[in-house]
Amino acid sequence: MQLMSVNACRACGDDVIADRWALGYRTCTKCGERAARQVKHTIVPVPKSNYVYAHTKDDLISPYSHKGNR
Ligand SMILES: [Zn+2]
């Protein structure tokens, strides 16, 4: 059970600093940083194959590597 008055992070449930909350953030500092750093996930459609889930530059360079298809 959580108190309703707590500014809880949407991602982890931790308290969000009031200043952050006032700015419109709904995630704590930790999660906010993580989200900002996170590499953008991209789906690369490969003809005659499955969609390739690329999350690193390397994946984008060689989308035919059939990574999750071993
Ligand atoms: Zn959090």
N, CA, C, O and the ligand as a Tripos MOL2 file, in Angstrom:
@<TRIPOS>MOLECULE
protein
  281   279    71     0     0
PROTEIN
NO_CHARGES

@<TRIPOS>ATOM
      1 N           0.8480   -1.2130    0.0000 N.3       1 MET1
      2 CA          0.0000    0.0000    0.0000 C.3       1 MET1
      3 C           0.8710    1.2470    0.0000 C.2       1 MET1
      4 O           1.8320    1.3480    0.7640 O.2       1 MET1
      5 N           0.5290    2.1830   -0.8560 N.am      2 GLN2
      6 CA          1.2890    3.4180   -0.9080 C.3       2 GLN2
      7 C           0.3900    4.5860   -0.5690 C.2       2 GLN2
      8 O          -0.8040    4.5860   -0.8670 O.2       2 GLN2
      9 N           0.9840    5.5760    0.0570 N.am      3 LEU3
     10 CA          0.2290    6.7800    0.3520 C.3       3 LEU3
     11 C          -0.0860    7.5240   -0.9400 C.2       3 LEU3
     12 O           0.7630    7.6130   -1.8270 O.2       3 LEU3
     13 N          -1.2630    8.0430   -1.0480 N.am      4 MET4
     14 CA         -1.6640    8.7260   -2.2730 C.3       4 MET4
     15 C          -0.9420   10.0610   -2.4340 C.2       4 MET4
     16 O          -0.8410   10.5910   -3.5410 O.2       4 MET4
     17 N          -0.4450   10.5980   -1.3270 N.am      5 SER5
     18 CA          0.1850   11.9220   -1.3750 C.3       5 SER5
     19 C           1.6180   11.8470   -1.9020 C.2       5 SER5
     20 O           2.2230   12.8670   -2.2290 O.2       5 SER5
     21 N           2.1500   10.6310   -1.9790 N.am      6 VAL6
     22 CA          3.5340   10.4840   -2.4200 C.3       6 VAL6
     23 C           3.6330   10.6730   -3.9310 C.2       6 VAL6
     24 O           2.8480   10.1100   -4.6940 O.2       6 VAL6
     25 N           4.5980   11.4640   -4.3430 N.am      7 ASN7
     26 CA          4.8660   11.6060   -5.7710 C.3       7 ASN7
     27 C           5.6820   10.4090   -6.2190 C.2       7 ASN7
     28 O           6.9100   10.4110   -6.1470 O.2       7 ASN7
     29 N           4.9920    9.4090   -6.6740 N.am      8 ALA8
     30 CA          5.6690    8.1570   -6.9720 C.3       8 ALA8
     31 C           6.1190    8.1060   -8.4260 C.2       8 ALA8
     32 O           5.3900    8.4780   -9.3460 O.2       8 ALA8
     33 N           7.3450    7.6330   -8.5940 N.am      9 CYS9
     34 CA          7.9080    7.4680   -9.9320 C.3       9 CYS9
     35 C           7.0690    6.4670  -10.7240 C.2       9 CYS9
     36 O           6.7000    5.4100  -10.2120 O.2       9 CYS9
     37 N           6.7780    6.8060  -11.9570 N.am     10 ARG10
     38 CA          5.9580    5.9380  -12.7980 C.3      10 ARG10
     39 C           6.6840    4.6400  -13.1250 C.2      10 ARG10
     40 O           6.0580    3.6170  -13.4010 O.2      10 ARG10
     41 N           8.0100    4.6960  -13.0920 N.am     11 ALA11
     42 CA          8.7920    3.5410  -13.5180 C.3      11 ALA11
     43 C           9.1070    2.6020  -12.3680 C.2      11 ALA11
     44 O           8.9820    1.3860  -12.5130 O.2      11 ALA11
     45 N           9.5140    3.1470  -11.2240 N.am     12 CYS12
     46 CA          9.9740    2.2670  -10.1560 C.3      12 CYS12
     47 C           9.2230    2.4760   -8.8500 C.2      12 CYS12
     48 O           9.3800    1.6860   -7.9190 O.2      12 CYS12
     49 N           8.4100    3.5240   -8.7630 N.am     13 GLY13
     50 CA          7.6190    3.7290   -7.5560 C.3      13 GLY13
     51 C           8.3400    4.5080   -6.4770 C.2      13 GLY13
     52 O           7.7910    4.7530   -5.4030 O.2      13 GLY13
     53 N           9.5590    4.8930   -6.7620 N.am     14 ASP14
     54 CA         10.2990    5.7020   -5.7990 C.3      14 ASP14
     55 C           9.7110    7.1030   -5.7020 C.2      14 ASP14
     56 O           8.9480    7.5380   -6.5640 O.2      14 ASP14
     57 N          10.0800    7.7890   -4.6470 N.am     15 ASP15
     58 CA          9.6210    9.1650   -4.5110 C.3      15 ASP15
     59 C          10.2730   10.0540   -5.5780 C.2      15 ASP15
     60 O          11.4590    9.9160   -5.8770 O.2      15 ASP15
     61 N           9.4940   10.9480   -6.1330 N.am     16 VAL16
     62 CA         10.0350   11.9300   -7.0660 C.3      16 VAL16
     63 C          10.2070   13.2430   -6.3260 C.2      16 VAL16
     64 O           9.3050   13.6900   -5.6170 O.2      16 VAL16
     65 N          11.3630   13.8560   -6.4930 N.am     17 ILE17
     66 CA         11.6210   15.1350   -5.8470 C.3      17 ILE17
     67 C          10.5480   16.1360   -6.2610 C.2      17 ILE17
     68 O          10.1550   16.2010   -7.4250 O.2      17 ILE17
     69 N          10.0820   16.9130   -5.2870 N.am     18 ALA18
     70 CA          8.9740   17.8450   -5.5350 C.3      18 ALA18
     71 C           9.2850   18.8000   -6.6880 C.2      18 ALA18
     72 O           8.4100   19.1280   -7.4900 O.2      18 ALA18
     73 N          10.5440   19.2410   -6.7590 N.am     19 ASP19
     74 CA         10.9430   20.1380   -7.8450 C.3      19 ASP19
     75 C          10.7490   19.4860   -9.2070 C.2      19 ASP19
     76 O          10.2210   20.0930  -10.1380 O.2      19 ASP19
     77 N          11.1880   18.2440   -9.2970 N.am     20 ARG20
     78 CA         11.0230   17.4920  -10.5440 C.3      20 ARG20
     79 C           9.5460   17.3330  -10.8720 C.2      20 ARG20
     80 O           9.1110   17.5530  -12.0020 O.2      20 ARG20
     81 N           8.7930   16.9480   -9.8560 N.am     21 TRP21
     82 CA          7.3580   16.7230  -10.0450 C.3      21 TRP21
     83 C           6.6850   17.9960  -10.5750 C.2      21 TRP21
     84 O           5.8420   17.9510  -11.4710 O.2      21 TRP21
     85 N           7.0910   19.1370   -9.9860 N.am     22 ALA22
     86 CA          6.5100   20.4200  -10.3760 C.3      22 ALA22
     87 C           6.8160   20.7380  -11.8330 C.2      22 ALA22
     88 O           6.0400   21.4170  -12.5060 O.2      22 ALA22
     89 N           7.9340   20.2500  -12.3070 N.am     23 LEU23
     90 CA          8.3260   20.4960  -13.6980 C.3      23 LEU23
     91 C           7.5880   19.5740  -14.6610 C.2      23 LEU23
     92 O           7.6870   19.7180  -15.8800 O.2      23 LEU23
     93 N           6.8560   18.6370  -14.1000 N.am     24 GLY24
     94 CA          6.0710   17.7590  -14.9630 C.3      24 GLY24
     95 C           6.6590   16.3710  -15.0970 C.2      24 GLY24
     96 O           6.0810   15.5070  -15.7560 O.2      24 GLY24
     97 N           7.8140   16.1520  -14.4690 N.am     25 TYR25
     98 CA          8.4090   14.8200  -14.5210 C.3      25 TYR25
     99 C           7.6190   13.8570  -13.6500 C.2      25 TYR25
    100 O           7.1920   14.2170  -12.5530 O.2      25 TYR25
    101 N           7.4270   12.6700  -14.1200 N.am     26 ARG26
    102 CA          6.7230   11.6690  -13.3230 C.3      26 ARG26
    103 C           7.6240   10.4690  -13.0640 C.2      26 ARG26
    104 O           7.1590    9.3800  -12.7270 O.2      26 ARG26
    105 N           8.9080   10.6930  -13.2250 N.am     27 THR27
    106 CA          9.8830    9.6470  -12.9160 C.3      27 THR27
    107 C          10.9470   10.2220  -11.9980 C.2      27 THR27
    108 O          11.2250   11.4200  -12.0350 O.2      27 THR27
    109 N          11.5350    9.3760  -11.1820 N.am     28 CYS28
    110 CA         12.5720    9.8410  -10.2790 C.3      28 CYS28
    111 C          13.8410   10.1550  -11.0650 C.2      28 CYS28
    112 O          13.9300    9.8910  -12.2640 O.2      28 CYS28
    113 N          14.8190   10.7250  -10.3630 N.am     29 THR29
    114 CA         16.0430   11.1290  -11.0400 C.3      29 THR29
    115 C          16.7310    9.9530  -11.7130 C.2      29 THR29
    116 O          17.2170   10.0530  -12.8400 O.2      29 THR29
    117 N          16.7620    8.8350  -10.9930 N.am     30 LYS30
    118 CA         17.4250    7.6380  -11.5190 C.3      30 LYS30
    119 C          16.8000    7.2000  -12.8370 C.2      30 LYS30
    120 O          17.4900    6.9990  -13.8360 O.2      30 LYS30
    121 N          15.4810    7.0580  -12.8160 N.am     31 CYS31
    122 CA         14.7880    6.5810  -14.0090 C.3      31 CYS31
    123 C          14.8470    7.6170  -15.1270 C.2      31 CYS31
    124 O          14.9420    7.2640  -16.3030 O.2      31 CYS31
    125 N          14.7910    8.8930  -14.7600 N.am     32 GLY32
    126 CA         14.8740    9.9520  -15.7600 C.3      32 GLY32
    127 C          16.1970    9.8970  -16.4870 C.2      32 GLY32
    128 O          16.2590   10.0440  -17.7070 O.2      32 GLY32
    129 N          17.2590    9.6840  -15.7240 N.am     33 GLU33
    130 CA         18.5830    9.5910  -16.3180 C.3      33 GLU33
    131 C          18.6880    8.3780  -17.2180 C.2      33 GLU33
    132 O          19.2130    8.4420  -18.3300 O.2      33 GLU33
    133 N          18.1760    7.2740  -16.7100 N.am     34 ARG34
    134 CA         18.2450    6.0360  -17.4770 C.3      34 ARG34
    135 C          17.5050    6.1930  -18.8060 C.2      34 ARG34
    136 O          17.9780    5.7510  -19.8530 O.2      34 ARG34
    137 N          16.3440    6.8270  -18.7410 N.am     35 ALA35
    138 CA         15.5440    7.0030  -19.9520 C.3      35 ALA35
    139 C          16.2570    7.9060  -20.9430 C.2      35 ALA35
    140 O          16.1880    7.7000  -22.1540 O.2      35 ALA35
    141 N          16.9440    8.9120  -20.4120 N.am     36 ALA36
    142 CA         17.6410    9.8530  -21.2820 C.3      36 ALA36
    143 C          18.8230    9.1860  -21.9500 C.2      36 ALA36
    144 O          19.1660    9.5070  -23.0870 O.2      36 ALA36
    145 N          19.4410    8.2650  -21.2480 N.am     37 ARG37
    146 CA         20.6310    7.6140  -21.7720 C.3      37 ARG37
    147 C          20.2960    6.4720  -22.6990 C.2      37 ARG37
    148 O          21.0890    6.0860  -23.5580 O.2      37 ARG37
    149 N          19.1080    5.9410  -22.5090 N.am     38 GLN38
    150 CA         18.7190    4.7430  -23.2460 C.3      38 GLN38
    151 C          18.8560    4.9360  -24.7500 C.2      38 GLN38
    152 O          18.4420    5.9510  -25.3090 O.2      38 GLN38
    153 N          19.4390    3.9500  -25.3770 N.am     39 VAL39
    154 CA         19.5480    3.9940  -26.8300 C.3      39 VAL39
    155 C          18.1630    3.7810  -27.4120 C.2      39 VAL39
    156 O          17.3900    2.9440  -26.9450 O.2      39 VAL39
    157 N          17.8760    4.5420  -28.4190 N.am     40 LYS40
    158 CA         16.5500    4.4120  -29.0140 C.3      40 LYS40
    159 C          16.4020    3.0570  -29.6870 C.2      40 LYS40
    160 O          17.2730    2.5970  -30.4250 O.2      40 LYS40
    161 N          15.2840    2.4510  -29.4070 N.am     41 HIS41
    162 CA         15.0420    1.1420  -30.0000 C.3      41 HIS41
    163 C          14.4120    1.3010  -31.3700 C.2      41 HIS41
    164 O          13.4850    2.0880  -31.5610 O.2      41 HIS41
    165 N          14.9150    0.5640  -32.2880 N.am     42 THR42
    166 CA         14.4190    0.6750  -33.6400 C.3      42 THR42
    167 C          14.0840   -0.6940  -34.1990 C.2      42 THR42
    168 O          14.8240   -1.6560  -33.9960 O.2      42 THR42
    169 N          13.0020   -0.7750  -34.8800 N.am     43 ILE43
    170 CA         12.6610   -2.0190  -35.5530 C.3      43 ILE43
    171 C          13.0730   -1.8960  -37.0090 C.2      43 ILE43
    172 O          12.6410   -0.9820  -37.7100 O.2      43 ILE43
    173 N          13.8990   -2.8050  -37.4520 N.am     44 VAL44
    174 CA         14.3470   -2.7750  -38.8300 C.3      44 VAL44
    175 C          13.6250   -3.8590  -39.6120 C.2      44 VAL44
    176 O          13.8410   -5.0470  -39.3690 O.2      44 VAL44
    177 N          12.7780   -3.4660  -40.5420 N.am     45 PRO45
    178 CA         12.0920   -4.4750  -41.3510 C.3      45 PRO45
    179 C          13.0270   -5.0680  -42.3800 C.2      45 PRO45
    180 O          13.5820   -4.3560  -43.2160 O.2      45 PRO45
    181 N          13.1980   -6.3690  -42.3140 N.am     46 VAL46
    182 CA         14.0840   -7.0420  -43.2540 C.3      46 VAL46
    183 C          13.2310   -7.8590  -44.2170 C.2      46 VAL46
    184 O          12.4370   -8.6930  -43.7830 O.2      46 VAL46
    185 N          13.3850   -7.6300  -45.5210 N.am     47 PRO47
    186 CA         12.5920   -8.3630  -46.5050 C.3      47 PRO47
    187 C          12.8050   -9.8640  -46.3830 C.2      47 PRO47
    188 O          13.9270  -10.3200  -46.1620 O.2      47 PRO47
    189 N          11.7440  -10.6200  -46.5240 N.am     48 LYS48
    190 CA         11.7950  -12.0820  -46.4770 C.3      48 LYS48
    191 C          12.3060  -12.5950  -45.1380 C.2      48 LYS48
    192 O          12.8120  -13.7140  -45.0500 O.2      48 LYS48
    193 N          12.1750  -11.7860  -44.1050 N.am     49 SER49
    194 CA         12.6360  -12.2370  -42.7960 C.3      49 SER49
    195 C          11.7880  -11.5710  -41.7220 C.2      49 SER49
    196 O          10.8620  -10.8170  -42.0200 O.2      49 SER49
    197 N          12.1090  -11.8530  -40.5080 N.am     50 ASN50
    198 CA         11.3950  -11.2220  -39.4140 C.3      50 ASN50
    199 C          11.8570   -9.7840  -39.2500 C.2      50 ASN50
    200 O          12.8710   -9.3650  -39.8080 O.2      50 ASN50
    201 N          11.0900   -9.0470  -38.4740 N.am     51 TYR51
    202 CA         11.5390   -7.7040  -38.1220 C.3      51 TYR51
    203 C          12.7040   -7.8420  -37.1620 C.2      51 TYR51
    204 O          12.6490   -8.6100  -36.2010 O.2      51 TYR51
    205 N          13.7440   -7.0990  -37.4300 N.am     52 VAL52
    206 CA         14.9280   -7.1800  -36.5880 C.3      52 VAL52
    207 C          14.8850   -6.0720  -35.5530 C.2      52 VAL52
    208 O          14.6900   -4.8990  -35.8720 O.2      52 VAL52
    209 N          15.0680   -6.4650  -34.3340 N.am     53 TYR53
    210 CA         15.0470   -5.5100  -33.2440 C.3      53 TYR53
    211 C          16.4420   -4.9790  -33.0340 C.2      53 TYR53
    212 O          17.2950   -5.6610  -32.4640 O.2      53 TYR53
    213 N          16.6800   -3.7600  -33.4940 N.am     54 ALA54
    214 CA         18.0220   -3.1990  -33.4100 C.3      54 ALA54
    215 C          18.0900   -2.1870  -32.2850 C.2      54 ALA54
    216 O          17.2870   -1.2550  -32.2340 O.2      54 ALA54
    217 N          19.0210   -2.3590  -31.4040 N.am     55 HIS55
    218 CA         19.1760   -1.3780  -30.3430 C.3      55 HIS55
    219 C          20.5970   -0.8850  -30.1970 C.2      55 HIS55
    220 O          20.9020   -0.1150  -29.2860 O.2      55 HIS55
    221 N          21.4640   -1.3200  -31.0830 N.am     56 THR56
    222 CA         22.7970   -0.7360  -31.1120 C.3      56 THR56
    223 C          23.1180   -0.3820  -32.5570 C.2      56 THR56
    224 O          22.4820   -0.8740  -33.4890 O.2      56 THR56
    225 N          24.1060    0.4710  -32.7250 N.am     57 LYS57
    226 CA         24.4980    0.8850  -34.0670 C.3      57 LYS57
    227 C          24.9540   -0.3270  -34.8610 C.2      57 LYS57
    228 O          24.7330   -0.4240  -36.0680 O.2      57 LYS57
    229 N          25.5980   -1.2500  -34.1550 N.am     58 ASP58
    230 CA         26.0990   -2.4510  -34.8030 C.3      58 ASP58
    231 C          24.9590   -3.2410  -35.4390 C.2      58 ASP58
    232 O          25.0890   -3.7740  -36.5410 O.2      58 ASP58
    233 N          23.8500   -3.3020  -34.7250 N.am     59 ASP59
    234 CA         22.7080   -4.0300  -35.2530 C.3      59 ASP59
    235 C          22.1910   -3.3860  -36.5320 C.2      59 ASP59
    236 O          21.7540   -4.0690  -37.4580 O.2      59 ASP59
    237 N          22.2510   -2.0580  -36.5640 N.am     60 LEU60
    238 CA         21.7510   -1.3510  -37.7300 C.3      60 LEU60
    239 C          22.6660   -1.5500  -38.9230 C.2      60 LEU60
    240 O          22.2150   -1.6050  -40.0680 O.2      60 LEU60
    241 N          23.9570   -1.6560  -38.6410 N.am     61 ILE61
    242 CA         24.9240   -1.8250  -39.7190 C.3      61 ILE61
    243 C          24.7570   -3.1950  -40.3620 C.2      61 ILE61
    244 O          24.8260   -3.3250  -41.5840 O.2      61 ILE61
    245 N          24.5370   -4.2100  -39.5420 N.am     62 SER62
    246 CA         24.3600   -5.5450  -40.1040 C.3      62 SER62
    247 C          23.0400   -6.1440  -39.6310 C.2      62 SER62
    248 O          23.0120   -6.9860  -38.7330 O.2      62 SER62
    249 N          21.9530   -5.6990  -40.2470 N.am     63 PRO63
    250 CA         20.6420   -6.1900  -39.8250 C.3      63 PRO63
    251 C          20.3660   -7.6090  -40.2880 C.2      63 PRO63
    252 O          19.3370   -8.1890  -39.9420 O.2      63 PRO63
    253 N          21.2710   -8.1640  -41.0610 N.am     64 TYR64
    254 CA         21.0310   -9.5160  -41.5740 C.3      64 TYR64
    255 C          21.7250  -10.5830  -40.7500 C.2      64 TYR64
    256 O          21.8420  -11.7390  -41.1560 O.2      64 TYR64
    257 N          22.1780  -10.1630  -39.5870 N.am     65 SER65
    258 CA         22.9670  -11.0980  -38.7870 C.3      65 SER65
    259 C          22.0840  -12.1480  -38.1180 C.2      65 SER65
    260 O          22.5970  -13.0940  -37.5190 O.2      65 SER65
    261 N          20.7560  -11.9930  -38.2130 N.am     66 HIS66
    262 CA         19.8100  -12.9690  -37.6370 C.3      66 HIS66
    263 C          20.1210  -13.2310  -36.1810 C.2      66 HIS66
    264 O          20.2660  -14.3770  -35.7540 O.2      66 HIS66
    265 N          20.2190  -12.1860  -35.4480 N.am     67 LYS67
    266 CA         20.6720  -12.2900  -34.0520 C.3      67 LYS67
    267 C          19.8140  -13.2380  -33.2110 C.2      67 LYS67
    268 O          20.3180  -14.2270  -32.6780 O.2      67 LYS67
    269 N          18.5500  -12.9410  -33.0960 N.am     68 GLY68
    270 CA         17.7250  -13.7710  -32.2120 C.3      68 GLY68
    271 C          17.1810  -15.0100  -32.9200 C.2      68 GLY68
    272 O          16.1310  -15.5360  -32.5510 O.2      68 GLY68
    273 N          17.8880  -15.4570  -33.9140 N.am     69 ASN69
    274 CA         17.3670  -16.5230  -34.7590 C.3      69 ASN69
    275 C          18.3170  -17.7100  -34.8340 C.2      69 ASN69
    276 O          18.3670  -18.4270  -35.8330 O.2      69 ASN69
    277 N          19.0620  -17.8980  -33.7630 N.am     70 ARG70
    278 CA         20.0710  -18.9290  -33.7740 C.3      70 ARG70
    279 C          19.4730  -20.3220  -33.6350 C.2      70 ARG70
    280 O          20.2070  -21.3100  -33.6280 O.2      70 ARG70
    281 ZN         12.1920    5.6830  -10.6600 Zn       71 ZN71
@<TRIPOS>BOND
     1     1     2 1
     2     2     3 1
     3     3     4 2
     4     3     5 am
     5     5     6 1
     6     6     7 1
     7     7     8 2
     8     7     9 am
     9     9    10 1
    10    10    11 1
    11    11    12 2
    12    11    13 am
    13    13    14 1
    14    14    15 1
    15    15    16 2
    16    15    17 am
    17    17    18 1
    18    18    19 1
    19    19    20 2
    20    19    21 am
    21    21    22 1
    22    22    23 1
    23    23    24 2
    24    23    25 am
    25    25    26 1
    26    26    27 1
    27    27    28 2
    28    27    29 am
    29    29    30 1
    30    30    31 1
    31    31    32 2
    32    31    33 am
    33    33    34 1
    34    34    35 1
    35    35    36 2
    36    35    37 am
    37    37    38 1
    38    38    39 1
    39    39    40 2
    40    39    41 am
    41    41    42 1
    42    42    43 1
    43    43    44 2
    44    43    45 am
    45    45    46 1
    46    46    47 1
    47    47    48 2
    48    47    49 am
    49    49    50 1
    50    50    51 1
    51    51    52 2
    52    51    53 am
    53    53    54 1
    54    54    55 1
    55    55    56 2
    56    55    57 am
    57    57    58 1
    58    58    59 1
    59    59    60 2
    60    59    61 am
    61    61    62 1
    62    62    63 1
    63    63    64 2
    64    63    65 am
    65    65    66 1
    66    66    67 1
    67    67    68 2
    68    67    69 am
    69    69    70 1
    70    70    71 1
    71    71    72 2
    72    71    73 am
    73    73    74 1
    74    74    75 1
    75    75    76 2
    76    75    77 am
    77    77    78 1
    78    78    79 1
    79    79    80 2
    80    79    81 am
    81    81    82 1
    82    82    83 1
    83    83    84 2
    84    83    85 am
    85    85    86 1
    86    86    87 1
    87    87    88 2
    88    87    89 am
    89    89    90 1
    90    90    91 1
    91    91    92 2
    92    91    93 am
    93    93    94 1
    94    94    95 1
    95    95    96 2
    96    95    97 am
    97    97    98 1
    98    98    99 1
    99    99   100 2
   100    99   101 am
   101   101   102 1
   102   102   103 1
   103   103   104 2
   104   103   105 am
   105   105   106 1
   106   106   107 1
   107   107   108 2
   108   107   109 am
   109   109   110 1
   110   110   111 1
   111   111   112 2
   112   111   113 am
   113   113   114 1
   114   114   115 1
   115   115   116 2
   116   115   117 am
   117   117   118 1
   118   118   119 1
   119   119   120 2
   120   119   121 am
   121   121   122 1
   122   122   123 1
   123   123   124 2
   124   123   125 am
   125   125   126 1
   126   126   127 1
   127   127   128 2
   128   127   129 am
   129   129   130 1
   130   130   131 1
   131   131   132 2
   132   131   133 am
   133   133   134 1
   134   134   135 1
   135   135   136 2
   136   135   137 am
   137   137   138 1
   138   138   139 1
   139   139   140 2
   140   139   141 am
   141   141   142 1
   142   142   143 1
   143   143   144 2
   144   143   145 am
   145   145   146 1
   146   146   147 1
   147   147   148 2
   148   147   149 am
   149   149   150 1
   150   150   151 1
   151   151   152 2
   152   151   153 am
   153   153   154 1
   154   154   155 1
   155   155   156 2
   156   155   157 am
   157   157   158 1
   158   158   159 1
   159   159   160 2
   160   159   161 am
   161   161   162 1
   162   162   163 1
   163   163   164 2
   164   163   165 am
   165   165   166 1
   166   166   167 1
   167   167   168 2
   168   167   169 am
   169   169   170 1
   170   170   171 1
   171   171   172 2
   172   171   173 am
   173   173   174 1
   174   174   175 1
   175   175   176 2
   176   175   177 am
   177   177   178 1
   178   178   179 1
   179   179   180 2
   180   179   181 am
   181   181   182 1
   182   182   183 1
   183   183   184 2
   184   183   185 am
   185   185   186 1
   186   186   187 1
   187   187   188 2
   188   187   189 am
   189   189   190 1
   190   190   191 1
   191   191   192 2
   192   191   193 am
   193   193   194 1
   194   194   195 1
   195   195   196 2
   196   195   197 am
   197   197   198 1
   198   198   199 1
   199   199   200 2
   200   199   201 am
   201   201   202 1
   202   202   203 1
   203   203   204 2
   204   203   205 am
   205   205   206 1
   206   206   207 1
   207   207   208 2
   208   207   209 am
   209   209   210 1
   210   210   211 1
   211   211   212 2
   212   211   213 am
   213   213   214 1
   214   214   215 1
   215   215   216 2
   216   215   217 am
   217   217   218 1
   218   218   219 1
   219   219   220 2
   220   219   221 am
   221   221   222 1
   222   222   223 1
   223   223   224 2
   224   223   225 am
   225   225   226 1
   226   226   227 1
   227   227   228 2
   228   227   229 am
   229   229   230 1
   230   230   231 1
   231   231   232 2
   232   231   233 am
   233   233   234 1
   234   234   235 1
   235   235   236 2
   236   235   237 am
   237   237   238 1
   238   238   239 1
   239   239   240 2
   240   239   241 am
   241   241   242 1
   242   242   243 1
   243   243   244 2
   244   243   245 am
   245   245   246 1
   246   246   247 1
   247   247   248 2
   248   247   249 am
   249   249   250 1
   250   250   251 1
   251   251   252 2
   252   251   253 am
   253   253   254 1
   254   254   255 1
   255   255   256 2
   256   255   257 am
   257   257   258 1
   258   258   259 1
   259   259   260 2
   260   259   261 am
   261   261   262 1
   262   262   263 1
   263   263   264 2
   264   263   265 am
   265   265   266 1
   266   266   267 1
   267   267   268 2
   268   267   269 am
   269   269   270 1
   270   270   271 1
   271   271   272 2
   272   271   273 am
   273   273   274 1
   274   274   275 1
   275   275   276 2
   276   275   277 am
   277   277   278 1
   278   278   279 1
   279   279   280 2
@<TRIPOS>SUBSTRUCTURE
     1 MET1         2 RESIDUE 1 A MET
     2 GLN2         6 RESIDUE 1 A GLN
     3 LEU3        10 RESIDUE 1 A LEU
     4 MET4        14 RESIDUE 1 A MET
     5 SER5        18 RESIDUE 1 A SER
     6 VAL6        22 RESIDUE 1 A VAL
     7 ASN7        26 RESIDUE 1 A ASN
     8 ALA8        30 RESIDUE 1 A ALA
     9 CYS9        34 RESIDUE 1 A CYS
    10 ARG10       38 RESIDUE 1 A ARG
    11 ALA11       42 RESIDUE 1 A ALA
    12 CYS12       46 RESIDUE 1 A CYS
    13 GLY13       50 RESIDUE 1 A GLY
    14 ASP14       54 RESIDUE 1 A ASP
    15 ASP15       58 RESIDUE 1 A ASP
    16 VAL16       62 RESIDUE 1 A VAL
    17 ILE17       66 RESIDUE 1 A ILE
    18 ALA18       70 RESIDUE 1 A ALA
    19 ASP19       74 RESIDUE 1 A ASP
    20 ARG20       78 RESIDUE 1 A ARG
    21 TRP21       82 RESIDUE 1 A TRP
    22 ALA22       86 RESIDUE 1 A ALA
    23 LEU23       90 RESIDUE 1 A LEU
    24 GLY24       94 RESIDUE 1 A GLY
    25 TYR25       98 RESIDUE 1 A TYR
    26 ARG26      102 RESIDUE 1 A ARG
    27 THR27      106 RESIDUE 1 A THR
    28 CYS28      110 RESIDUE 1 A CYS
    29 THR29      114 RESIDUE 1 A THR
    30 LYS30      118 RESIDUE 1 A LYS
    31 CYS31      122 RESIDUE 1 A CYS
    32 GLY32      126 RESIDUE 1 A GLY
    33 GLU33      130 RESIDUE 1 A GLU
    34 ARG34      134 RESIDUE 1 A ARG
    35 ALA35      138 RESIDUE 1 A ALA
    36 ALA36      142 RESIDUE 1 A ALA
    37 ARG37      146 RESIDUE 1 A ARG
    38 GLN38      150 RESIDUE 1 A GLN
    39 VAL39      154 RESIDUE 1 A VAL
    40 LYS40      158 RESIDUE 1 A LYS
    41 HIS41      162 RESIDUE 1 A HIS
    42 THR42      166 RESIDUE 1 A THR
    43 ILE43      170 RESIDUE 1 A ILE
    44 VAL44      174 RESIDUE 1 A VAL
    45 PRO45      178 RESIDUE 1 A PRO
    46 VAL46      182 RESIDUE 1 A VAL
    47 PRO47      186 RESIDUE 1 A PRO
    48 LYS48      190 RESIDUE 1 A LYS
    49 SER49      194 RESIDUE 1 A SER
    50 ASN50      198 RESIDUE 1 A ASN
    51 TYR51      202 RESIDUE 1 A TYR
    52 VAL52      206 RESIDUE 1 A VAL
    53 TYR53      210 RESIDUE 1 A TYR
    54 ALA54      214 RESIDUE 1 A ALA
    55 HIS55      218 RESIDUE 1 A HIS
    56 THR56      222 RESIDUE 1 A THR
    57 LYS57      226 RESIDUE 1 A LYS
    58 ASP58      230 RESIDUE 1 A ASP
    59 ASP59      234 RESIDUE 1 A ASP
    60 LEU60      238 RESIDUE 1 A LEU
    61 ILE61      242 RESIDUE 1 A ILE
    62 SER62      246 RESIDUE 1 A SER
    63 PRO63      250 RESIDUE 1 A PRO
    64 TYR64      254 RESIDUE 1 A TYR
    65 SER65      258 RESIDUE 1 A SER
    66 HIS66      262 RESIDUE 1 A HIS
    67 LYS67      266 RESIDUE 1 A LYS
    68 GLY68      270 RESIDUE 1 A GLY
    69 ASN69      274 RESIDUE 1 A ASN
    70 ARG70      278 RESIDUE 1 A ARG
    71 ZN71       281 GROUP 0 **** ****
